[in-house]
Amino acid sequence: MISSRKNRTIHIDVEALSTLALVQEGLLSPVEKLMGSKEAEEVNRTRIYRGIPFPFSFILAPTGRRNREVLETLREGESVDLFCQGRKAGELTVEEVFPIDPRQRLVDIYGTTDPAHPGVKNTISRLGDLAVSGEYRVEYPLIKDTIKRVRETIERTGAKKVSSMMLAANPFNRAHERMIRQVVAESDLMVIFLRKPFTNEGLRYDIRRDALMLFVENFLPRSKVVVIPFENSYIFAGYNELILDALLAKNYGCNELVIGKNHAGLGLYYDRNRLNTIFDTLNNIDIDIKTVDEFVYCDTCKTLVSTRTCPHGQHHHIHYHSESIMTLIQNGILPPTILVRKEISANIVSALYPNRFENLQETYYSLMPSSGLLEKKSDEQFYIKLMELYQTSSLT
C-alpha cells in the first residue's frame, strides 16, 4: 500500500525508463519485474529465467551520490518515486536493496570490461553498485502506442504469418530493400523495428525513419508493412541481442524474426568452456528465426545477388558496408544508385545539409531540362535530378 507521506526519489535516465517500460508492458516476458539478489545471481549463472533463455539479470542499479544515499536507507515495503529528466515518471515498492559488482555486470552484458568497447563506455558511467528490486509502475506512452499499432494492424489485416526485422538503416541502402522485399513476399505482414539508440552516433533517428518511410510508402504495398520505433537500450548488445530481439518480436505478436547472416548475435561463442551457437539458446522461445544471405552488387550479373548463389568471385562484388556509405553521405556526396536509391540519397543529404546552395533555383534551371515553367525546387528535387544526370550514359 502506498504511504500518504512524500516518497523519497530515485533519479533514472530515459534509457532506464524505456527499459523498465518494455518489461512492464510484457515485451520481455517472462520477465515481469526487477529481480532480487538470488534471482539475479541464478539468471547470471544459468542464463535462463522461468525456463526461457534470458542472457543476464534484469536489475536497476542507478549511479549518482544522491541515488546511493537513498538506496542505502530504503527498507522493504517502502515506496520510492522514480524521476526522469526532472519529473516523476513512476514509482517502485522496495523488496530488496543489494550490492552488485559493476565490472561483473559489464562482463555479463558485453563479455568484456574493455573501455574501448562502445557499450562498456556508455554503460559504466550510468551503472552504480547498489541495485533495488520490487514491483514498479512507470509512465511511457511511446511503448503502449507501438503495441497498440502492431496488434491493431494484425487484427485489421487478419495476418497469420507476421514477420519482423530489427533494422538500423544507418543508412538505408539497396541491400536493405532486397531483404525487405523478400520478407514481404513471403509474409502476410512485416513489422520493421527501426532501432532508435540513446546515443548520437550515425544518422539522427528522424532522418533514418524518413528515408525508410519514403521507401515503404512509395515502393511497397502499404498494407503489408508497419514501421515501429524501437528504443534499443544497452541490454540489447552483442550476442545477447538476438535472444532479446526474439523475445521482443514474439511478445509484440510476430511469429518470425528475420536476420542477416552478419548479425552481431550470430557466430560462435564460448559458454562455460563449451563452444556454442546462439541458436542453441533459442529453442524455448516460440518464434521462428530465419537467416537471409548477404546481398552484394555483382558487376558481371549487373544486379544485386546473394553471395551464396553468385558464381563470380569477390573481386566482382560491391558490398553494402554501412560505414563506407555513411562516409560518402557525411561528406555530402551522393552515393551511387547501385548502393542507395536516388530518392533515398536525396532525402538524407538534403536533411543533413539544408539550404546548402546559395542560388539553388538558378543552378537548377541552368543544368536541368525543364518544361519551361519556372517553379521553386527543393534541395531534394535538385539532388534527384542531379543523380539522373549522373546516370545518363550516352557520352560514357
Secondary structure in CASP SS format (residue, H / E / C, confidence):
PFRMAT SS
TARGET T0000
AUTHOR 0000-0000-0000
METHOD secondary structure of the structure
MODEL  1
M C 1.00
I C 1.00
S C 1.00
S C 1.00
R C 1.00
K C 1.00
N C 1.00
R E 1.00
T E 1.00
I E 1.00
H E 1.00
I E 1.00
D C 1.00
V H 1.00
E H 1.00
A H 1.00
L H 1.00
S H 1.00
T H 1.00
L H 1.00
A H 1.00
L H 1.00
V H 1.00
Q H 1.00
E C 1.00
G C 1.00
L C 1.00
L C 1.00
S C 1.00
P C 1.00
V C 1.00
E C 1.00
K C 1.00
L E 1.00
M C 1.00
G C 1.00
S H 1.00
K H 1.00
E H 1.00
A H 1.00
E H 1.00
E H 1.00
V H 1.00
N H 1.00
R H 1.00
T H 1.00
R C 1.00
I E 1.00
Y E 1.00
R C 1.00
G C 1.00
I E 1.00
P E 1.00
F C 1.00
P C 1.00
F C 1.00
S C 1.00
F C 1.00
I C 1.00
L E 1.00
A E 1.00
P E 1.00
T C 1.00
G C 1.00
R H 1.00
R H 1.00
N H 1.00
R H 1.00
E H 1.00
V H 1.00
L H 1.00
E H 1.00
T H 1.00
L C 1.00
R C 1.00
E C 1.00
G C 1.00
E C 1.00
S E 1.00
V E 1.00
D E 1.00
L E 1.00
F E 1.00
C E 1.00
Q C 1.00
G C 1.00
R E 1.00
K E 1.00
A E 1.00
G E 1.00
E E 1.00
L E 1.00
T E 1.00
V E 1.00
E E 1.00
E E 1.00
V E 1.00
F E 1.00
P E 1.00
I C 1.00
D C 1.00
P H 1.00
R H 1.00
Q H 1.00
R H 1.00
L H 1.00
V H 1.00
D H 1.00
I H 1.00
Y H 1.00
G C 1.00
T C 1.00
T C 1.00
D C 1.00
P C 1.00
A C 1.00
H C 1.00
P H 1.00
G H 1.00
V H 1.00
K H 1.00
N H 1.00
T H 1.00
I H 1.00
S C 1.00
R C 1.00
L E 1.00
G E 1.00
D E 1.00
L E 1.00
A E 1.00
V E 1.00
S E 1.00
G E 1.00
E E 1.00
Y E 1.00
R E 1.00
V E 1.00
E C 1.00
Y C 1.00
P H 1.00
L H 1.00
I H 1.00
K H 1.00
D H 1.00
T H 1.00
I H 1.00
K H 1.00
R H 1.00
V H 1.00
R H 1.00
E H 1.00
T H 1.00
I H 1.00
E H 1.00
R H 1.00
T H 1.00
G C 1.00
A C 1.00
K C 1.00
K C 1.00
V E 1.00
S E 1.00
S E 1.00
M E 1.00
M E 1.00
L E 1.00
A C 1.00
A C 1.00
N C 1.00
P C 1.00
F C 1.00
N C 1.00
R H 1.00
A H 1.00
H H 1.00
E H 1.00
R H 1.00
M H 1.00
I H 1.00
R H 1.00
Q H 1.00
V H 1.00
V H 1.00
A H 1.00
E H 1.00
S C 1.00
D C 1.00
L E 1.00
M E 1.00
V E 1.00
I E 1.00
F E 1.00
L E 1.00
R E 1.00
K C 1.00
P C 1.00
F C 1.00
T C 1.00
N C 1.00
E C 1.00
G C 1.00
L C 1.00
R C 1.00
Y H 1.00
D H 1.00
I H 1.00
R H 1.00
R H 1.00
D H 1.00
A H 1.00
L H 1.00
M H 1.00
L H 1.00
F H 1.00
V H 1.00
E H 1.00
N H 1.00
F H 1.00
L C 1.00
P C 1.00
R H 1.00
S H 1.00
K H 1.00
V E 1.00
V E 1.00
V E 1.00
I E 1.00
P E 1.00
F E 1.00
E C 1.00
N C 1.00
S C 1.00
Y C 1.00
I C 1.00
F C 1.00
A C 1.00
G C 1.00
Y C 1.00
N H 1.00
E H 1.00
L H 1.00
I H 1.00
L H 1.00
D H 1.00
A H 1.00
L H 1.00
L H 1.00
A H 1.00
K H 1.00
N H 1.00
Y H 1.00
G C 1.00
C C 1.00
N C 1.00
E E 1.00
L E 1.00
V E 1.00
I E 1.00
G E 1.00
K C 1.00
N C 1.00
H C 1.00
A C 1.00
G C 1.00
L C 1.00
G C 1.00
L E 1.00
Y E 1.00
Y E 1.00
D E 1.00
R C 1.00
N C 1.00
R E 1.00
L E 1.00
N E 1.00
T E 1.00
I H 1.00
F H 1.00
D H 1.00
T H 1.00
L C 1.00
N C 1.00
N C 1.00
I C 1.00
D C 1.00
I C 1.00
D E 1.00
I E 1.00
K E 1.00
T E 1.00
V E 1.00
D C 1.00
E C 1.00
F E 1.00
V E 1.00
Y E 1.00
C E 1.00
D C 1.00
T C 1.00
C C 1.00
K C 1.00
T E 1.00
L E 1.00
V E 1.00
S E 1.00
T C 1.00
R C 1.00
T C 1.00
C C 1.00
P C 1.00
H C 1.00
G C 1.00
Q H 1.00
H H 1.00
H H 1.00
H E 1.00
I E 1.00
H E 1.00
Y C 1.00
H C 1.00
S H 1.00
E H 1.00
S H 1.00
I H 1.00
M H 1.00
T H 1.00
L H 1.00
I H 1.00
Q H 1.00
N C 1.00
G C 1.00
I C 1.00
L C 1.00
P C 1.00
P C 1.00
T C 1.00
I C 1.00
L C 1.00
V C 1.00
R C 1.00
K H 1.00
E H 1.00
I H 1.00
S H 1.00
A H 1.00
N H 1.00
I H 1.00
V H 1.00
S H 1.00
A H 1.00
L H 1.00
Y C 1.00
P C 1.00
N C 1.00
R C 1.00
F C 1.00
E C 1.00
N C 1.00
L H 1.00
Q H 1.00
E H 1.00
T H 1.00
Y H 1.00
Y H 1.00
S H 1.00
L H 1.00
M C 1.00
P C 1.00
S C 1.00
S C 1.00
G C 1.00
L C 1.00
L C 1.00
E C 1.00
K C 1.00
K C 1.00
S C 1.00
D H 1.00
E H 1.00
Q H 1.00
F H 1.00
Y H 1.00
I H 1.00
K H 1.00
L H 1.00
M H 1.00
E H 1.00
L H 1.00
Y H 1.00
Q H 1.00
T C 1.00
S C 1.00
S C 1.00
L C 1.00
T C 1.00
END
